[in-house]
Amino acid sequence: MLSKLSEGAYRSALAGELRLSDEGNEVSLAGWVNTRRNLGGLLFIDLRDRSGICQLRVGEEVKIPDIRTEYLIHVEGKVERKPVPNKKLPSGEIEVAVTHIEVISKSEQPPFILLDETDALEETRLKYRYLDLRRPIMASRLRLRAKALRAARECLDELAFLEVETPILNLATPEGARDYLVPSRTKKGRFYALPQSPQLFKQLLMVGGIERYYQVARCFRDEDLRADRQPEFTQIDVECSFLSQEEILEIGESLVKRMFKAAEGVDLPSFPRLRYWEAMDTYGSDKPDLRYGLKLTVLDALKPLSSFPGNEEKAVVRGLKVPGYAGKASRKKLDELTLEARKNGLSGPLFLFKREKGELTGSGLKFLSGEGKAFLQKEAGLMDGDALFLLLGPRRKADFALGSVRTLLGRELRLTEGRPHAPLWVIDFPMFVYDEKEGRYVAEHHPFTRPRDEDLVYLDTDPEKVLAYAYDVVIDGYEAGGGTLRIYDPVLQDRIFRLMGLSEEEVRTRFGWFVDAFKYAAPPHGGFALGLDRLVMLMSHTDNIRDVIAFPKNLLAVDPMSGAPGEASEEALGDLAIKVVHPDVN
């Protein structure tokens, strides 16, 4: 057994780890030609391996084969001090004077430049992902991901959590997104579903007395994609028994802090707690970015002092003051922000007010009484040069709409640049939202979420007042994870199912195997799941989750490299008793 890691038959060292302390050592290296510079009788090569880059100096006394960019080569030589150090490279104080060089394998001309700064389209990078991974920045992100995951396992192991795997093939259950279905060959006409999360199984592990479980779980959701979402993703799934919500939050916080420290080398601050409606009314989001201010102002008292369109009984009034923005707040900018607000729930107009030279101006002034103008200026705290965006609507929609304006302005004004990470817990989510299309209440998180004890009195009379033991961990405006305490009382669980309009037959069909377990003394339990991909995205300071996944799908859930999803043969479809009626011809 090797006493230390061997670099194999071709290497005695790694290129990126050589330092001035290695001066005079004979080394053998193997890697790819990152760049080459031929100066007549002298050839300089930047050799790249998994550790980084070092410079090779090849004199005319060495027999040099045909060498091009991305060829894989093996060299032998002596480590020497460079006359002029390259401060951009960790190995920049040395170079290797080559005495022997050979080509291990040749490469065609890559379809794009394999440097950190590349102008290649993402679709091209995904098609040739195995080449894209050669770029040092991509390899560094995968190393960072591995560090974060190792730290997570160490943390949970120290807290006596047991790593347990749960099934990938199971019965379809409603969890908020469409399932990926897998047809059964042995039970023709029936389907498995890939898990959107291990939700049901981890709760059954609690019934089974495991008490503390975790899993690095692969999850699958057939939903429309965006920059921070993938059809298959990885979450660190955690469940435990006999702990309070606060104790679970402390575990989650320590876990996230440990991961950031190990991977990025930063110490996250303590996570403040914001209640759901506090976050919504203050920042216009249930995942607020606390790296900058621009807080919303509640202006409901303006309603009787105004005649704004949409000033209905249930409407709320929200304002967003932007200091010093009056000069930039043009009609064109208002139209741009109005469009963003409409995408996020605004049905009426977005009003713009400015204070310039001590005067309040804006098209919305005609809807305000004299008292209303004075109230608006005072409550919004407007100073000369400030702008104020104002809108009305149902509380949730109004908050989200103005929150989207806040986000857009935060990016435009570059308010997050140079700011440290800003984590928090958002707690006390609503238990239900009313689905107007289906005409019934649906669970904000999932139907196994436990309502707060003090809100049980509203279950039958006013379900929208019921808050839940539900919580999300938010970092820099991204939902990085979340969880709930779970219902462990079968009587309460049945009440929730009935409130959601599920019949006894539907419950038996969808969840019968699950709810039966709770007849056998289930413990109080709860947990959370952290999105590993999204956490690593934040640690890597990128806004694209595909940058931190080795082989991701594009926005159409297609793998440009392999061509997946692909067609199945007639024989395979016949074995499954499936006939494709309307094939996708695109």
MISE-301084 format. One record per residue (C-alpha): residue in three letters; x, y, z. Coordinates in pm, whole numbers, padded with zeros to 5 digits, always signed. Layout:
BEGIN
ALAXYZ...
This chain:
BEGIN
MET+00000+00000+00000LEU+00136+00343-00095SER+00247+00558+00198LYS+00163+00872+00003LEU-00021+00959-00315SER+00166+00850-00625GLU+00127+01067-00934GLY+00173+00766-01157ALA+00426+00647-01413TYR+00440+00978-01602ARG+00484+01220-01311SER+00701+01286-01012ALA+00526+01618-00938LEU+00233+01836-01037ALA+00294+02138-01257GLY+00093+02389-01056GLU+00252+02287-00723LEU+00614+02356-00814ARG+00772+02640-00616LEU+01108+02810-00565SER+01179+02557-00288ASP+01193+02291-00565GLU+01482+02470-00743GLY+01741+02220-00863ASN+01507+01918-00849GLU+01475+01681-01143VAL+01105+01634-01225SER+00885+01454-01473LEU+00552+01614-01564ALA+00253+01529-01781GLY-00030+01753-01896TRP-00189+01952-02173VAL-00028+02230-02374ASN-00213+02540-02257THR-00015+02782-02475ARG+00314+02774-02671ARG+00551+03050-02780ASN+00824+02970-03032LEU+01111+03223-03015GLY+01329+03061-03279GLY+01585+02857-03089LEU+01374+02860-02773LEU+01025+02719-02715PHE+00816+02818-02413ILE+00518+02600-02318ASP+00263+02657-02045LEU+00185+02306-01921ARG-00152+02251-01753ASP-00261+01965-01529ARG-00522+01936-01253SER-00312+02146-01014GLY-00257+02445-01242ILE+00009+02571-01481CYS+00385+02600-01494GLN+00619+02722-01767LEU+00849+02490-01959ARG+01163+02614-02136VAL+01274+02392-02425GLY+01610+02472-02585GLU+01727+02381-02935GLU+01945+02101-02794VAL+01625+01904-02717LYS+01458+01705-02993ILE+01116+01863-03020PRO+00828+01671-03182ASP+00535+01848-03351ILE+00349+02006-03058ARG+00031+02209-03074THR-00218+02357-02830GLU-00404+02091-02624TYR-00163+01815-02717LEU-00096+01591-02416ILE+00276+01574-02346HIS+00526+01418-02105VAL+00845+01604-02012GLU+01151+01562-01794GLY+01372+01844-01674LYS+01513+02053-01391VAL+01333+02319-01188GLU+01507+02658-01224ARG+01448+03010-01099LYS+01287+03238-01358PRO+01480+03555-01440VAL+01154+03753-01436PRO+00878+03602-01216ASN+00520+03578-01342LYS+00314+03714-01054LYS-00010+03588-01209LEU+00085+03223-01153PRO+00141+03048-00815SER+00433+02870-00986GLY+00548+03194-01148GLU+00887+03210-00976ILE+01014+02894-01148GLU+01027+02723-01484VAL+01130+02374-01589ALA+01431+02348-01820VAL+01326+02051-02034THR+01572+01773-02119HIS+01322+01533-02277ILE+00978+01584-02430GLU+00733+01346-02597VAL+00373+01358-02718ILE+00141+01117-02536SER-00163+01194-02753LYS-00261+01450-03015SER-00560+01681-03021GLU-00763+01834-03299GLN-00805+02212-03291PRO-01055+02277-03008PRO-01377+02456-03112PHE-01308+02735-02862ILE-01022+02878-02655LEU-00977+02679-02335LEU-00899+02975-02112ASP-01095+03118-01819GLU-01189+03416-02032THR-01363+03268-02335ASP-01610+03412-02582ALA-01760+03071-02660LEU-02138+03045-02649GLU-02268+02838-02359GLU-02434+02593-02598THR-02095+02526-02759ARG-01933+02482-02418LEU-02203+02234-02318LYS-02167+02039-02644TYR-01794+01999-02577ARG-01823+01992-02198TYR-01526+01757-02162LEU-01313+02034-02315ASP-01483+02310-02117LEU-01386+02125-01798ARG-01019+02174-01889ARG-01054+02547-01825PRO-00896+02611-01481ILE-01199+02803-01354MET-01426+02505-01422ALA-01195+02262-01245SER-01168+02500-00949ARG-01547+02509-00914LEU-01565+02130-00902ARG-01292+02125-00636LEU-01484+02385-00437ARG-01798+02172-00466ALA-01610+01868-00336LYS-01474+02067-00040ALA-01822+02189+00051LEU-01967+01840+00032ARG-01686+01690+00239ALA-01739+01957+00506ALA-02113+01885+00510ARG-02057+01515+00570GLU-01804+01584+00844CYS-02040+01825+01018LEU-02339+01590+01009ASP-02131+01288+01111GLU-02011+01481+01416LEU-02375+01553+01506ALA-02455+01176+01498PHE-02655+01186+01174LEU-02667+00860+00981GLU-02628+00865+00601VAL-02908+00657+00446GLU-03001+00614+00080THR-03367+00621-00026PRO-03531+00483-00344ILE-03504+00651-00683LEU-03794+00456-00836ASN-04120+00510-00650LEU-04487+00599-00678ALA-04570+00946-00811THR-04677+01193-00540PRO-04773+01560-00578GLU-04487+01781-00458GLY-04535+02100-00659ALA-04372+02012-00993ARG-04428+01754-01264ASP-04270+01414-01207TYR-04033+01241-01445LEU-04207+00911-01514VAL-04036+00577-01577PRO-04248+00305-01743SER-04244-00041-01591ARG-04166-00336-01819THR-04294-00600-01577LYS-04613-00408-01490LYS-04711-00276-01831GLY-04913+00043-01826ARG-04778+00142-01486PHE-04510+00394-01403TYR-04251+00475-01145ALA-04168+00838-01072LEU-03823+00979-01008PRO-03815+01157-00671GLN-03863+01533-00653SER-03717+01491-00305PRO-03683+01206-00051GLN-03963+01372+00151LEU-04182+01072+00231PHE-03902+00825+00287LYS-03708+01046+00525GLN-04022+01088+00734LEU-04067+00711+00738LEU-03708+00679+00861MET-03818+00887+01160VAL-04110+00652+01217GLY-03852+00374+01193GLY-03657+00520+01485ILE-03349+00632+01292GLU-03390+00977+01455ARG-03108+01151+01269TYR-03075+01098+00894TYR-02902+01272+00607GLN-02844+01198+00241VAL-02672+01360-00053ALA-02979+01306-00267ARG-03032+01327-00640CYS-03370+01488-00715PHE-03568+01535-01035ARG-03831+01792-01134ASP-03986+01832-01477GLU-04031+02209-01473ASP-03935+02512-01679LEU-03571+02600-01627ARG-03378+02918-01554ALA-03023+03016-01465ASP-03045+02878-01108ARG-03251+02565-01178GLN-03185+02221-01334PRO-03412+01921-01406GLU-03184+01699-01198PHE-03009+01842-00898THR-02840+01750-00572GLN-02960+01839-00226ILE-02821+01771+00118ASP-03128+01624+00283VAL-03158+01625+00664GLU-03429+01495+00900CYS-03433+01453+01277SER-03670+01365+01561PHE-03747+01524+01898LEU-03599+01865+01813SER-03766+02206+01814GLN-03771+02435+01511GLU-03504+02654+01666GLU-03276+02356+01728ILE-03316+02246+01366LEU-03237+02598+01244GLU-02920+02597+01454ILE-02810+02271+01290GLY-02884+02408+00944GLU-02698+02731+01016SER-02390+02554+01150LEU-02391+02324+00847VAL-02403+02610+00596LYS-02135+02803+00784ARG-01909+02498+00787MET-01950+02450+00412PHE-01872+02812+00326LYS-01569+02815+00554ALA-01426+02494+00406ALA-01495+02578+00042GLU-01470+02955+00009GLY-01274+03033+00325VAL-01528+03287+00454ASP-01693+03315+00793LEU-02064+03378+00747PRO-02231+03601+01006SER-02515+03479+01227PHE-02837+03426+01035PRO-03108+03676+01132ARG-03470+03555+01137LEU-03733+03735+00930ARG-04097+03631+00942TYR-04252+03572+00600TRP-04477+03878+00596GLU-04202+04093+00745ALA-03973+03993+00458MET-04247+04048+00202ASP-04357+04391+00330THR-03999+04512+00381TYR-03818+04371+00077GLY-04093+04251-00155SER-03961+03897-00155ASP-03966+03576+00046LYS-03597+03541-00046PRO-03468+03896+00013ASP-03118+04009-00070LEU-02996+04182+00246ARG-02669+04299+00095TYR-02830+04637+00027GLY-03112+04851+00164LEU-03384+04993-00063LYS-03658+04883+00174LEU-04025+04902+00084THR-04246+05141+00279VAL-04596+05043+00393LEU-04822+05334+00294ASP-05165+05183+00361ALA-05271+05495+00553LEU-05260+05681+00220LYS-05569+05496+00095PRO-05836+05731+00238LEU-05629+06030+00124SER-05616+05922-00242SER-05822+05812-00541PHE-05566+05584-00707PRO-05698+05331-00960GLY-05735+04994-00789ASN-05787+05153-00447GLU-06011+04869-00335GLU-06085+04742+00015LYS-05825+04461+00011ALA-05561+04660-00176VAL-05242+04767+00001VAL-05016+05061-00086ARG-04643+05008-00113GLY-04364+05254-00188LEU-03996+05219-00273LYS-03773+05521-00214VAL-03451+05534-00418PRO-03216+05802-00282GLY-03062+06030-00545TYR-03239+05856-00832ALA-03467+06141-00948GLY-03234+06242-01229LYS-03221+05888-01370ALA-03593+05812-01335SER-03703+05888-01692ARG-04026+05788-01860LYS-03836+05513-02041LYS-03703+05381-01711LEU-04052+05385-01561ASP-04183+05181-01856GLU-03900+04929-01809LEU-03970+04891-01437THR-04346+04873-01496LEU-04291+04582-01736GLU-04085+04401-01470ALA-04352+04463-01207ARG-04625+04330-01440LYS-04428+04008-01484ASN-04443+03969-01108GLY-04809+04038-01028LEU-04879+04408-01090SER-05216+04466-01257GLY-05245+04845-01220PRO-05000+05127-01290LEU-04660+05184-01131PHE-04644+05548-01019LEU-04327+05757-01007PHE-04283+06056-00776LYS-03978+06280-00751ARG-03871+06550-00510GLU-03668+06820-00679LYS-03599+07172-00546GLY-03831+07108-00256GLU-04127+07020-00480LEU-04303+06686-00519THR-04375+06599-00881GLY-04524+06300-01060SER-04823+06197-01268GLY-04980+06032-00964LEU-05019+06364-00781LYS-05363+06413-00935PHE-05488+06116-00730LEU-05372+06268-00399SER-05544+06519-00176GLY-05335+06796-00022GLU-05318+06597+00297GLY-05219+06292+00096LYS-04926+06476-00066ALA-04796+06589+00273PHE-04839+06239+00416LEU-04657+06076+00124GLN-04359+06312+00142LYS-04328+06272+00519GLU-04382+05896+00550ALA-04157+05813+00254GLY-03887+06044+00390LEU-03824+06206+00053MET-03526+06439+00021ASP-03426+06649-00279GLY-03308+06424-00562ASP-03497+06117-00436ALA-03740+05910-00642LEU-04033+05707-00513PHE-04205+05420-00692LEU-04557+05343-00569LEU-04819+05082-00649LEU-05141+04928-00519GLY-05277+04574-00525PRO-05345+04261-00322ARG-05081+04229-00051ARG-04881+03935-00185LYS-04892+04054-00548ALA-04810+04415-00455ASP-04513+04307-00244PHE-04373+04074-00512ALA-04423+04333-00787LEU-04242+04614-00607GLY-03980+04368-00483SER-03897+04285-00846VAL-03846+04658-00908ARG-03614+04668-00606THR-03410+04378-00746LEU-03376+04537-01090LEU-03266+04870-00940GLY-03020+04692-00709ARG-02851+04540-01014GLU-02858+04865-01210LEU-02702+05060-00924ARG-02453+04778-00851LEU-02546+04778-00486THR-02414+04426-00422GLU-02063+04476-00561GLY-01797+04403-00303ARG-02054+04316-00037PRO-02009+04003+00178HIS-02264+03721+00174ALA-02588+03804+00357PRO-02761+03488+00490LEU-03090+03472+00684TRP-03377+03244+00777VAL-03724+03333+00655ILE-03972+03168+00894ASP-04348+03145+00957PHE-04459+03091+00598PRO-04831+03075+00527MET-04959+02719+00549PHE-05189+02757+00246VAL-05241+02964-00065TYR-05569+02969-00255ASP-05540+02833-00608GLU-05795+03025-00813LYS-05764+02790-01111GLU-05834+02478-00905GLY-06073+02656-00668ARG-05914+02514-00355TYR-05639+02565-00101VAL-05300+02415-00175ALA-05001+02376+00055GLU-04740+02653+00034HIS-04466+02394+00098HIS-04620+02044+00100PRO-04923+01882+00267PHE-04713+01726+00546THR-04607+02064+00687ARG-04715+02118+01046PRO-04930+02426+01120ARG-04825+02640+01413ASP-05003+02532+01729GLU-05145+02879+01794ASP-05301+02894+01446LEU-05494+02566+01456VAL-05808+02760+01558TYR-05817+02914+01208LEU-05800+02588+01013ASP-06174+02561+00957THR-06268+02930+00962ASP-05985+03122+00790PRO-05712+02895+00648GLU-05516+03185+00499LYS-05440+03305+00853VAL-05268+02978+00938LEU-04890+03000+00948ALA-04665+02697+00945TYR-04349+02573+01109ALA-04179+02635+00775TYR-03848+02803+00703ASP-03612+02884+00415VAL-03243+02962+00429VAL-03177+03257+00198ILE-02836+03383+00085ASP-02782+03689-00136GLY-03137+03683-00268TYR-03139+03310-00349GLU-03335+03038-00174ALA-03051+02806-00076GLY-03265+02553+00109GLY-03566+02510+00328GLY-03769+02279+00542THR-04052+02236+00788LEU-04161+02059+01100ARG-04381+01769+00990ILE-04728+01658+01092TYR-04699+01345+01305ASP-05061+01326+01427PRO-05275+01126+01177VAL-05591+01310+01285LEU-05437+01648+01201GLN-05298+01511+00876ASP-05645+01398+00775ARG-05783+01749+00850ILE-05520+01901+00622PHE-05601+01661+00339ARG-05973+01742+00370LEU-05907+02116+00374MET-05710+02078+00052GLY-06009+01910-00111LEU-05858+01562-00131SER-06109+01280-00105GLU-06047+00970+00103GLU-05996+00774-00217GLU-05739+01023-00347VAL-05553+01012-00017ARG-05546+00633-00018THR-05429+00621-00379ARG-05157+00882-00343PHE-05042+00849+00016GLY-05202+00540+00168TRP-04875+00353+00213PHE-04729+00664+00377VAL-05009+00773+00613ASP-05056+00414+00737ALA-04714+00439+00902PHE-04832+00723+01126LYS-05072+00488+01302TYR-04771+00341+01480ALA-04657+00624+01711ALA-04463+00860+01486PRO-04226+01094+01675PRO-04230+01473+01642HIS-03985+01542+01361GLY-03870+01791+01102GLY-03584+01873+00876PHE-03451+02069+00583ALA-03279+02030+00251LEU-02997+02247+00116GLY-02951+02290-00259LEU-02589+02187-00309ASP-02571+02322-00665ARG-02710+02660-00565LEU-02483+02688-00260VAL-02177+02617-00472MET-02300+02870-00728LEU-02300+03132-00452MET-01959+03026-00324SER-01823+03050-00680HIS-01968+03400-00733THR-02146+03304-01052ASP-02516+03345-01129ASN-02542+03035-01348ILE-02598+02700-01178ARG-02471+02518-01486ASP-02123+02654-01411VAL-02092+02432-01103ILE-02233+02104-01241ALA-02003+01875-01436PHE-02253+01776-01705PRO-02565+01998-01689LYS-02866+02033-01918ASN-02944+02352-02107LEU-03256+02566-02060LEU-03458+02320-02270ALA-03354+02032-02040VAL-03142+01894-02326ASP-02783+01769-02306PRO-02616+01917-02618MET-02323+01678-02574SER-02505+01343-02571GLY-02826+01459-02738ALA-03044+01338-02449PRO-03338+01301-02445GLY-03335+01071-02746GLU-03568+00836-02926ALA-03630+00481-02809SER-03626+00186-03045GLU-03950+00021-03149GLU-03834-00294-02970ALA-03779-00107-02643LEU-04116+00067-02671GLY-04281-00266-02746ASP-04133-00420-02430LEU-04296-00136-02234ALA-04627-00152-02423ILE-04582+00214-02523LYS-04668+00374-02856VAL-04550+00726-02943VAL-04851+00899-03099HIS-04727+01257-03140PRO-04347+01254-03164ASP-04155+01575-03106VAL-04011+01656-03448ASN-03797+01949-03325
